[in-house]
Amino acid sequence: MDALELLDLIQKGESSVVQFKVRVNDAYKIGTEMVAFSNTKGGLIIIGIDDKTGDIQGLSFEEIAQTNQLLSNAASDNVKPQIFIETETLEVDKNNIVIAKIFEGQSKPHTDNKGVIWLKNGSDKRKVVAREEMARLLQDSGNLFADETIVNGTTVNDINEELFKEFIFEKTKKTIEEIGQSTSKVLSNLGMIKEGKISLGGLLLFGKNPQKLRPTFTVQCVSFVGNNISSTEYRDKEEPFTGNLKELYEKTLSFITRNLKKKQIKEGFNSQSELEIPIQTIEELLVNALIHRDYFILSSIKVFIFDNRIEIISPGKLPNTLTIDNIKIGTSIPRNPILFTNARCILPFVGVGSGIPRAIENSPDLELINDVDREVFISIIKRTE
């Protein structure tokens, strides 16, 4: 960073990734700021700037040395697991400013040395107390997966036996009888049952009624009149769809296709027709939402059909280091490994990162939005006017 870039940052003020300090003299307090940055997206702590006015109040040579030592101690002693930071000193208008760069943590959740978890909240920070948030931090670091968690109150009787048998035959080309193991044993081998309780992945894939225990894991569909979600008129609307992933996929696909226009391919009364949007695009994006959504977020997938577009809104921003550019070229990081590994035997899912590129190939004007603030991933498919 050079002096001009620093001045530009100062003029823009504090944010979720930039924080000002006139001086630092408390290792614990600055450690909590480092924890918050590490548990979120990382950021910069700029020392020598008045956080109230943005005025530059530089550091002396002695203060620079003391500040760097305190920052180093805080990163190793007041952040658990400890982190590594980068610092640099810049001169702006003959004032020395220390900049500490905090990277997004790879071992979330980080805590301070009192065991408190902090997250950035705009330009400030807040404590994390909800178990769901802690679980999602573990998920971000790859230490916990929602579909591997056990659903209390479940037994093997919650599994749709016929669907499970079809899955096993598709996966192994053998019947359960030919395998010579009970349903419970096969589920155990697949990592879908522990101590007699079904994992969330197993329940979503094969459950008779997953929403009995996880009522928010539904798909809500509305076909509006016009192009605004605030419209009070709609063409088609149903109660939230329930069922296992196969049932959710089939019900949602049926809703979308019946609310789209069809166009003739060739002239003639008996000529074939096709949907205004390629069916392959709809299938890929719908499967993507069901398999890759964040199941630590207790919310439904939403499908909104407007006159000029379809929006598929999936709970959860892109995981880990994934970006829109990454997924457009086929990069894939499984958020739900049980679903990712096994859904291909139930849904039209390949699981090699080709779904989004295929959807874009079929619908080049497809718009993808990774809304970090709302924690949703949105696919927007343009409709023919």
N, C-alpha and C positions, 0 to 999 in steps of 0.2 A: 504494500500500500504506500502511496506517496502522499505528500502534504495536501494536494488538491483533492484527492479522494477522501482524505480524512475531513477536510473542511466541508465537503459535500455531505458526508454522514452526519456531522455535527449540526448542519443547517436543517436536516430532515428530522432531527430529534430522536428520542428513544423509541424503541419498538420491541417486538418480540425477539429480535436478534441483535439488538444494540442497546447497551446500557452505559450510562455515564456515572463516574464517581469523581468527586473533587480529590479525595485521598482515600486510601484504604489502610486501616490500622487494626482491624479485627479479623483474624484468620477464620473464625467460625462463620461470621456473617458473610464474608466473601465466598466461603465454601458453600453456603446455601445457594448463592447465585450460580456458582459453577454446577451444582447439582441440578438446578432448574434447567440450565442450558443443556446439560448432558442428557437429561431425560426428554428433552424436546428436540429441537433441530440444530443445537449448537448456537454460537453467536460470539459477539465481541464485547468485552468489558473495557471501556476506554477511560483511563484514569488521568485526571488533570482537567476535567471538564465539569462545570457546575451543572448538575442535573436539573436544577430549577430554571436557570436562565440560558444555558448553553454557552456561557462565557468560558473562555479558555483561561485556566489558572494553572500554568505549567509547574513541573516538579524540578527541584534542585537536583544536583548530581547525587547528593547523599540520599535524597528521597527516592530517586530512581533505583538505587541499589537496594534500599529497604523494601520498596514495593515489589521488586522482582523476587526477593527472598520470601516475602510474605505470601505472594501468589503461589510460588513453588511449594511452600509448606502446606498451604491450604489445599492444593490439588492432591497432595499425597497423604495428608493427615486428616483432612476434614471432608473428604469425598470418598465414599465406600461403594464399590471397589474404586481404588484410586484411579485418577485420570492423568493424562499428560497434556500439557498446554503449550502453546507457542506465544512468546512475548516479543515485542519489538518497541523501540523508542523512536519517535518521529519529532522533528522540530517544526513547529508551526508558529509563525510570527515571533520567532526567538523564544518560544516556550516549548519545553520538552514534555511530550505526552507519551504515556506507556499504554500500549494496546495488548490485551491478553485475548488470544483466540481460543475459544472452548469448542471442542468438536462434539458432534452428536455421539452419545455413548454407545458402545457395542455390548455392554453388559448391564442393560437396564433391568430393573430400576436401580439407579444410584441413590444413595442416601447420604445425609450428613452424618457426622460421627455420633449423633444421638439417635440414629435410626429413622429420621424423618425423611420422607420422600417429597421432593419439591418439583413442580412443573411451572414452566413459563405461562403466564396469563396476560397476554398483551405485553406491555412494558414492565409489568409487575410479575410476581410469582405467587403460587398458592400451594398449600399442603395437599397431598393426595391421601384420602382416607377411604374411598370406595374400593371394595375388592375388585370390581370390574375394571377400574382404571389400572390397578396394580397388575391384574392379569394381562391387560393389553400392553403394558410396558414390558412384561416378560415375553409376550408374543413378539414385540418389536425386536427383541434381542435374540429371537430364535430359541428361547428356553421353555416355551409353553405354546401349545397349539390347542385352539378351542375344540376342534373335532376329536381330540384325544382325551378330553376331560370326561369324567364319568357322570352320568345323569342319575342322581339319587331317585329311588322309587321305581326304577325299571328292573325288569327281569327278561329272560329269554322269551317269555310269553308276549312281550310287546313287539316282537319281530313278526313281520308278515312272512310266514313260512314259505308260501308259494313263490313270492318275489325273490326270497333268498335262494331258493333252490334253482330258479332260473338264472340268477346271478352266478352261482357256483358252476353251473353247467357252461355258461358263456365264458367264464374265467378259466376253467380247467378242462373243459370238454368231457367232464365226468359228472355223474350224479353224486349226491351225498352218499347214497347207498354204496356206490362203487368206491368212493373214497373210504368208506368204512368208519366214519366218525360222526358223532352227534353234532347237531346244530351248534350247541354251546361250545364244543371243542373247536369246530371250524372258526366260529366267531373269535374265540380266544387266540387261535393261530393268526388271525388277521388283525389282532390288536383292538378288537371291537367290544370285548367284554372282559371285565375284571371283577373278581369276587362276586360273580353273579349279576353284576350291574352293566348295563349297556353304555358304551361311549356315545357321545353326541354324534360322531360320524356314523356309527352303526344305526342310531335312531333315525337320523336324517335319510340315510340310504334305504333302510328296510323297515322302518317303524310303521305300525298299523295306524297310529295317530300321534305323530310327534308333537303336535300343538297342544296336546293334553298337558304336557309337561313344559313345553317351550312355546307358549301361546303367541309370541311376537314373531316367530319365524314363519311368516306367511308371505304371500304376494298380493298386493293391493293393485287393482286395475281400474282405471277410469278412462272413458273416451269422452272428451269435452267437446262442446260446441265452441268454435273459435280457437284462439291461440294463447289464452291466458288462463293460468291456474285459478284465478279468482272468479272465473265464470261460474254462474249458478246453474247453467244449462249443461246437460251431458246427454250423449247419445246412448251410452251403455255403461252400466256400473253393476258390480256384484259385491257380495260380502267377500272379505279377504279369503283367497284360496288357501286351503289347508291340505295336508297330506305329506307323504315322503317326497323326495326330490323328483322322482319320476312323475308323480301325480301333479306336483306343482308345475313342472315343465309342460306337461301335456295340457293342463287347464289354462295356463297363461298363453301358450302358443295358440290355442284355440281362440281365446279372447282377442288376441292381436289380429290374427288372420281374418276373423269375421268382421272386424272393424276397419279393414283396409279395402280400398277399391281394387277392382280387377280390370285389366286391360287386355284387349285382343292382340295376339301376336301377328296374325295374318287376317286378311279380309275373308269374309264369308261367314254365313250364319253359324255353321258348325265348327268354325275354327277354335282352337284352344285359347284359353286366356291364362294370364299369369298375374301375380300380385304386383301392385305398384312398387313395392320394395322387395328385393330378392329375398326369398325365404331363407336362404343360407345366412344372410346377415342377421336376421331375427334369431335364428337358431343359435348362432355362435355367441351373440351378445347375451341371450337369455341363459345359456349354459354357463357362460363366464360369470354372470351375476350369482347364480346358484352355487357354483363351486368355489368362487374366490371371494365372496363377501366376508366381512368380519363378523363372525358369530359370537364375539364377545360384546358386540353392540346389540342391545335388545330392541331391535327395530325390524320392520318389514322391508322387503324389496318393493319398489313402487314402479308401476308402468303407467305412464300418462300418454294418452293419444290425443294430439291436437290436430287442427286442420292442416297445419304445415309441417308437423314433425311428430316423432315418437321419442319420449324420454324414458330410459331405463335407469333407475336410480338405485344404486347398490350401497348398503351400509359399509362404511370403512374406506379410508383413503388408500392409495397404493401402498403395499407393505415395503418395509425396509428401504432399500436404495432404488426401488423401481421408479421410473418416470414414464410419462406419456411416450417420449421418444424411444425408450427401451422397449416397451410392449409393442410399439408399431413395427419393430424389426424382429419380434419374436422372442424377446427375453422374458423368462417366466421364473418367478420365485413362489413356490406353493405356500399359501397361507394355511391351508387345511390339507395336510398330507394324506389323511385317510380318504377324504373325498377325492383328492387329486389322483390317487393311485387306483381307486376302485370304480369311480363314476363312469369310466369309459365302457364298462360292461353293461351299463344301464341307460346312459344318455349318449347322444351323438357328440362325444367328447374325445379328443385325441390325446391331449395332455402333453404336447411338446412345444407349447408356446405359439402354435400356428393359428389359433382362433382369431385373434384381433387382426393380424395381417390378412387373413382370408376375408374377414368382414370388410376391411378397407378395400380389398381388391374388388369385392362385389358392390360396395357402396363407397366410392372415392370421396364423397362429401361427408362421410361420417365424422362427427365431432366428438372428441373424448375430453372430459373435464375431470381432473383430480382435485376436488375441492377439499383442501386440507382443513380449513376452518370449520366447515360443516361436517367433516369426516364422512364424505360420500364420494362415490365414483359414478359419474354420469355419462351415459352414452346417448347421443342425440342423432337420430336418423331422420334425414330430411324426407318429406313426402312430396309427391308430385302435385303441383298446384292444379 
